[in-house]
Amino acid sequence: MLVNRSRVVLALLVLFAATLLVLPLTFGLPGGTGPPESVTESGDAINQVYWVVFGMAAVVFLIIEVTLIAFLFRFRRRPETPSDVEGPQIHGNTRVEIVWTLVPALLLLILAIYTFSRVPDVEAKPGGGDMANVVTIEVTGHQFYWQYRYPNDALSYDELVLPLDRKIRLVLNSEDVDHSWWVPELTGKRDAIPGQTNTLYFTPHTTGVFENGVCGEFCGIQHARMTMRVEVVSQDEFAAWLEENAPGTDEVALGESQWAASCAKCHGLDGAGDIGPAIAANNTLTDFEALDKLVRKEGQNLPGNPGYMPPVGKGWTDEQLETLIAYVKSNEQLAGPGGGQDGG
């Protein structure tokens, strides 16, 4: 009767553990069990590696925990056993020790071989002739926003537009500290490091908007607001977008997105202040030389000093300063009395 009861308990434990494992996989229950569904081949490769590692770890976990619980039941002290009686003294089992050493080593070797064999798929680098169809976009990380420069020198901030079924090559760098570009639905993350250029390749196969992009490297006080939005559109729509956003087409609209990304996160959309001071109606915003010194050159305000502001526009062109000024002048609240016409 005791044996039957132990078997029932073990069967229930195994069923419970298997349920905990299978339900999230089958029904996609919340809780971060796994990565989101990918829309790129490189993202699929990352997900496959994840689930292989997860599955093997889950099996090992179940075997160990079920064995542990079985031992607790099998070798527990019985009620009729005197409390001063010692259990049998077991000094070792060479065969078991060899097994529990070799099996984990073999499993780790299998995982290593599988993982390294999938690296080319995760990297998604194009071969030979594929380079002719690659769309190269320069990605620059700033505290605390992303800047994108397209093949025709069009710019966008925090929002990236990509064509469907075209190989994408992101060229990543940073103007201040370490950042990391990551949109889980598209592909893995890649660091943006000052003084170093990294590249990230992937090909989106589904149109849509992906809003879960984040900076995957802690980069400062506003790190949590360094998010990104990626929109994948048809190739015709992408070509039209590039034309509509070519340099000089709509400075005010570009300046507005520039303000929202680089200024508003600290000073508020209306310039009334947030973690940074209020700057609405400040003449600096419409004075080219003063603004240049503030956002591109840091002036005399060094890290650690009270009121220090990172050079949010480091690496900006003169044209980018002009677009920001154009937007400020178009906004009565930001420009203040006179619309900033006396400023630069």
Residue, then its C-alpha position, 0 to 999 in steps of 0.5 A: m500500500l505504501v508503494n502504491r501511495s508513493r507512486v500516486v504522489l510521484a505521478l501527481l508531482v510529475l503531472f503538476a510540473a509538466t502542467l506548469l511547463v506546458l500551459p505557458l507554451t501552449f496558451g501564451l500565458p503572461g509572465g515573460t515565459g519566452p520571447p515575443e513572436s518574431v517577424t524576421e528570420s534572425g529573430d526566429a533563430i534567436n527564439q529557437v535557440y531560446w526554446v531549445v535551451f529552455g526545454m533542456a533546462a526544464v527537463v533537467f529541472l524536472i528530473i532533479e526535482v522529481t528525484l529529490i522529492a521521490f528520495l524524500f518520500r522513499f527514505r523518510r523516517r517512518p513513524e515506527t522508527p525510534s528517533d535515536v536510530e541512525g540511518p544506513q551510512i552510504h559512502g559513495n557510488t562510483r557508477v552514479e558519480i560518473v553518470w552525474t558528471l558525464v551527463p551534464a558535461l555531455l548536455l552542455l557540449i550539445l548546447a554549445i555545439y547547437t548554439f554556435s551552429r546557429v550564430p550565422d542565422v542570428e547574425a543574419k549577415p548578407g552574402g555576396g550579391d545580397m549587399a546590392n539590396v541592403v538598406t543601410i541606416e545610421v543609428t546614433g544613440h544619445q542621452f536619451y533618444w535614438q537618431y536615424r539617418y536614411p540613405n537620402d539623408a532623411l532623419s527621424y528620431d525615436e521612430l524608425v521606418l523600414p521597408l518590407d522584405r528588404k535586408i536592413r543594415l543598421v550601423l550603430n554608434s553612440e555620441d556619449v555613453d554605451h547604449s544598446w538598440w533592441v526591438p525584441e519582435l525584430t531581432g537581437k540587440r546590438d550595442a552602440i558604443p562611443g568610438q566604435t561602429n557595430t552593425l546589425y542585419f535583419t529582414p522584416h517579413t511582416t508589416g506593422v508597428f512594433e513599439n516594444g523597442v528599448c535601450g538594452e544598456f543602462c545609460g543614465i537617469q532617463h534610460a527608461r524613456m529611451t524607447m523606440r517605435v519601428e514601423v515596417v511598411s511596403q517598399d513603395e510606401f517606404a520610397a514615398w516616405l523617404e521622398e516626403n522626408a528628404p532634407g529641407t521638405d518640412e523643417v518644422a515637423l522634423g524639428e517637432s520630433q527632434w524636440a520631443a526626443s531630445c528636449a521634452k524628455c527632460h524639460g517637458l513638451d511645453g518646456a515647463g520643466d520636468i527633471g530639468p528646469a523650465i526653458a519655455a520662452n528662453n532666448t537660448l532656444t532661438d539663438f543659434e550660437a547659444l544653442d550650439k554651445l548648450v547642446r553640442k559643446e557643453g559649454q563650461n558645464l561639466p559632468g558632476n556640476p549642479g545643473y549639468m546637462p548632457p550634450v544632447g545634440k553632440g554630432w548634430t549638423d548645423e541644419q539640425l540646429e536650424t530645424l530645432i530652432a524653426y520648430v521653437k519659433s513656430n510654437e508660441q509657448l516655447a518661443g515666448p513673446g515675439g516668437g523668438q524673432d530676436g534670437g539668432 
